């Protein structure tokens, strides 16, 4: 049984649960007694299945690569969808009542899939109405390190048809049909699956409203892409900040390159208003 680390803001209004051993994932976030996140507990109990729920971490890619392959330095590597960070155990560096710092460092296992030495340090802090995620990405190797990073939050929802969105994009790419279409703020909820990428972004913030609940996702300039994903019959929707679109490790589109010894610091904040 993986250890759960629990955080609480000083006022006692909000609680956060983190499971470092399972990809450093946030599994639960409660504000004023309400669950903000969805979690499929049965899938989470089976380590052989990908997690559906919480806030998985995406690194060193977001999305998938054609046939899961990319080339670097004359070699070809197999890297599965969203990368390996969400599957590996993270180490706890420090913890206070409302904050936890985790780290993930390259290993022989990661180097077999992604030939770059790195260290990730993520800090989660919970306040009365927001979750603050600070990220520090370091290139520990002797050559430039290409990567993308992101999050895959599963937000709980009661009635998707009541959702209203403010997404800072004029067009959307339907990643199922591959069609690029104008975005008017609405989705076709009759589709069995919605997988949509928004880019270019005109601002670094997106808002989702359902009744009295408003979720605001704010992200640093590193994040170039927002992905919306959901499937019919499930009580969640995902609004995902990605630093680059899928296949960026091959295409180079918005891919981040970190020089040897360099460090990049960035962050994402999710705010909740229940009134």
Buried (B, 14 or more C-beta within 10 A) or exposed (E): EEEEBEBBBEEEBBBBBBBBBBBBBBBBBBBEEEEBBBBBEEBBEEEEEBBBBBBBBBBBBBBBBEEEEBEEEEEEBEBEBBBBBBBBEBEBEEBEEBBBBBBBBBEEEBBEBBBBBBBBBBBBBBBBBBBBBBBBBBBBBEEEBBBBBBBBBBBBBEEBEEBEBEBBBEEBBBBEEEEEEEBEEEBEEEBEEBBBBBBEBEEBBBBBBBEEBBBBBBBBEBBBBBBBBBBEEBEBBBBBBBBBBBBBBBEEBBBBEBEEEEEBEBBBBBBBBBE
